[in-house]
Amino acid sequence: MQISRVIDALNEGIGRLSYWLVLFMVLVGVWNVVGRYIGRLIGQNLTSNALIEIQWYLFDLVFLLGAAYALKHNEHVRVDLLYKDLNSRRKALINFLGSIIFLIPFCGLIIYYSWGTIINSWTILEISPDPGGLPRYPIKSVIIISLLLLILQGISEAIKNWDMFRNLSANQEANDEL
């Protein structure tokens, strides 16, 4: 459980950082809109491709870095036609198996298939083709960071759900003996 607490603390901190990135993203977006209209009125360009790309990069960061935080807080979308009617013990088992069988291997596959593209982006120091655009290689690297955080959070969730499954099983056996 100690490992789970460390992983949870890491993703909690990164998730809270994402809150601030949302605020910064909105401020940049507002400036992009307001600057465009004021710039037209005064005949001066007050925004740029770089600012537009910063807004997109901030959105990427919020989405990618917030994924593990959302998993930690059980905020991911799930189709729970059957799941909602299960008892806590079965939910814990399904969540454990889902992390081990689906989440962690899926993230590993995405890392494996993304690796070459990201390395290539770093090799050529890829930049946006737009005039005044930003480098693309750092933001592409966040894909792998995000997936590693998701793997870690998947491990944490597996630990917590296995512990819950075991404890609920032990409690159920104790109740059965009474």
C-alpha positions as a printed NumPy array, in Angstrom:
array([[  0.   ,   0.   ,   0.   ],
       [  2.973,   2.333,   0.509],
       [  3.76 ,   2.193,  -3.218],
       [  0.148,   3.042,  -3.97 ],
       [  0.249,   6.065,  -1.655],
       [  3.425,   7.393,  -3.318],
       [  1.926,   6.981,  -6.812],
       [ -1.335,   8.592,  -5.683],
       [  0.548,  11.559,  -4.216],
       [  2.531,  12.011,  -7.446],
       [ -0.567,  11.986,  -9.647],
       [ -2.493,  14.15 ,  -7.189],
       [  0.219,  16.804,  -7.428],
       [  0.339,  16.635, -11.218],
       [ -3.462,  16.79 , -11.352],
       [ -3.49 ,  19.907,  -9.212],
       [ -0.887,  21.449, -11.507],
       [ -3.313,  20.741, -14.361],
       [ -5.922,  22.92 , -12.608],
       [ -3.588,  25.883, -12.976],
       [ -2.807,  24.998, -16.563],
       [ -6.546,  25.214, -17.312],
       [ -6.631,  28.752, -15.951],
       [ -3.545,  29.733, -17.945],
       [ -5.006,  28.103, -21.076],
       [ -8.239,  30.093, -20.7  ],
       [ -6.313,  33.335, -20.201],
       [ -4.218,  32.699, -23.327],
       [ -7.399,  31.826, -25.243],
       [ -9.134,  35.   , -24.112],
       [ -6.092,  37.039, -25.133],
       [ -6.051,  35.332, -28.546],
       [ -9.676,  36.343, -29.159],
       [ -9.515,  39.824, -27.634],
       [ -6.121,  40.547, -29.189],
       [ -7.397,  39.58 , -32.622],
       [-10.365,  41.987, -32.437],
       [ -8.466,  44.845, -30.812],
       [ -5.639,  44.309, -33.294],
       [ -8.065,  44.66 , -36.198],
       [ -9.402,  47.913, -34.731],
       [ -5.969,  49.491, -34.3  ],
       [ -4.36 ,  47.872, -37.334],
       [ -1.764,  46.02 , -35.289],
       [ -1.283,  42.261, -34.871],
       [ -1.624,  41.551, -31.115],
       [ -1.637,  37.757, -31.306],
       [  0.497,  35.181, -33.07 ],
       [  0.689,  31.584, -34.205],
       [  2.908,  30.928, -31.186],
       [  0.169,  32.097, -28.802],
       [ -2.401,  29.969, -30.585],
       [ -0.081,  26.967, -30.371],
       [  0.607,  27.678, -26.684],
       [ -3.133,  27.434, -26.118],
       [ -3.215,  24.08 , -27.919],
       [ -0.152,  22.826, -26.024],
       [ -1.742,  23.813, -22.723],
       [ -4.868,  21.881, -23.687],
       [ -2.651,  18.882, -24.524],
       [ -0.939,  19.141, -21.144],
       [ -4.236,  19.372, -19.263],
       [ -5.655,  16.377, -21.098],
       [ -2.532,  14.211, -21.012],
       [ -1.355,  15.01 , -17.49 ],
       [ -4.908,  14.942, -16.129],
       [ -5.601,  11.386, -17.327],
       [ -3.888,   9.648, -14.388],
       [ -5.506,  12.115, -11.97 ],
       [ -8.922,  11.294, -13.434],
       [ -8.207,   7.566, -13.03 ],
       [ -7.151,   8.116,  -9.431],
       [-10.453,   9.857,  -8.706],
       [-12.505,   7.293, -10.675],
       [-13.67 ,   9.985, -13.105],
       [-13.105,   8.088, -16.341],
       [-16.055,   7.319, -18.544],
       [-17.241,   3.776, -18.087],
       [-20.083,   1.769, -19.485],
       [-21.584,   0.327, -16.363],
       [-24.681,  -1.533, -17.479],
       [-23.719,  -4.489, -15.285],
       [-21.017,  -2.934, -13.094],
       [-23.382,  -0.618, -11.199],
       [-25.345,  -3.569,  -9.807],
       [-22.31 ,  -5.505,  -8.55 ],
       [-21.241,  -5.638,  -4.92 ],
       [-18.036,  -3.907,  -3.787],
       [-16.022,  -7.13 ,  -3.822],
       [-16.835,  -7.882,  -7.465],
       [-16.253,  -4.267,  -8.481],
       [-12.812,  -4.424,  -6.853],
       [-12.012,  -7.628,  -8.753],
       [-13.186,  -6.167, -12.08 ],
       [-11.185,  -2.975, -11.486],
       [ -8.117,  -5.031, -10.566],
       [ -8.403,  -7.19 , -13.682],
       [ -9.17 ,  -4.171, -15.874],
       [ -5.988,  -2.46 , -14.726],
       [ -3.813,  -5.547, -15.164],
       [ -5.312,  -6.939, -18.374],
       [ -6.394,  -3.814, -20.258],
       [ -5.053,  -0.491, -18.946],
       [ -1.399,  -1.299, -18.324],
       [ -0.848,  -3.358, -21.523],
       [ -2.745,  -0.773, -23.617],
       [ -0.552,   2.046, -22.295],
       [  2.529,  -0.09 , -22.944],
       [  1.463,  -0.672, -26.556],
       [  0.859,   3.025, -27.15 ],
       [  4.308,   3.824, -25.728],
       [  5.871,   1.151, -27.928],
       [  4.2  ,   2.409, -31.108],
       [  4.7  ,   6.114, -30.278],
       [  8.343,   5.809, -29.358],
       [  9.728,   5.942, -32.911],
       [  7.675,   8.985, -33.861],
       [  8.731,  10.855, -30.739],
       [ 12.414,   9.941, -31.158],
       [ 12.222,  11.071, -34.788],
       [ 10.659,  14.356, -33.689],
       [ 13.584,  14.913, -31.276],
       [ 16.144,  13.851, -33.896],
       [ 14.981,  16.475, -36.389],
       [ 14.019,  18.982, -33.666],
       [ 10.574,  19.193, -35.245],
       [  8.925,  22.594, -35.275],
       [  5.472,  23.686, -36.302],
       [  5.217,  24.442, -40.027],
       [  3.293,  27.636, -39.214],
       [  5.221,  30.924, -39.259],
       [  6.376,  31.691, -35.707],
       [  5.266,  28.229, -34.58 ],
       [  6.649,  26.351, -31.597],
       [  8.815,  23.244, -31.344],
       [  6.72 ,  20.072, -31.475],
       [  9.158,  17.563, -29.976],
       [  8.683,  18.574, -26.302],
       [  4.894,  18.341, -26.422],
       [  5.062,  14.994, -28.209],
       [  7.207,  13.695, -25.34 ],
       [  4.354,  14.366, -22.94 ],
       [  2.467,  11.504, -24.624],
       [  4.934,   9.025, -23.151],
       [  5.039,  10.822, -19.798],
       [  1.24 ,  10.716, -19.646],
       [  1.135,   7.016, -20.432],
       [  3.817,   6.271, -17.841],
       [  1.757,   8.176, -15.259],
       [ -1.308,   6.171, -16.314],
       [  0.639,   2.918, -15.932],
       [  1.761,   3.98 , -12.467],
       [ -1.783,   4.94 , -11.509],
       [ -3.017,   1.643, -12.956],
       [ -0.557,  -0.154, -10.679],
       [ -1.786,   1.896,  -7.732],
       [ -5.416,   1.135,  -8.561],
       [ -4.596,  -2.566,  -8.967],
       [ -2.916,  -2.6  ,  -5.544],
       [ -5.854,  -0.832,  -3.883],
       [ -8.478,  -2.98 ,  -5.603],
       [ -6.641,  -6.227,  -4.857],
       [ -6.372,  -5.168,  -1.214],
       [-10.076,  -4.298,  -1.162],
       [-10.969,  -7.62 ,  -2.826],
       [ -8.852,  -9.573,  -0.321],
       [-10.21 ,  -7.711,   2.699],
       [-13.814,  -8.018,   1.544],
       [-13.22 , -11.736,   0.894],
       [-11.787, -12.181,   4.395],
       [-14.695, -10.251,   5.912],
       [-17.196, -12.31 ,   3.953],
       [-15.57 , -15.566,   5.115],
       [-15.641, -14.321,   8.717],
       [-19.345, -13.454,   8.356],
       [-20.047, -16.855,   6.803],
       [-18.464, -18.568,   9.824],
       [-20.761, -16.702,  12.198]])
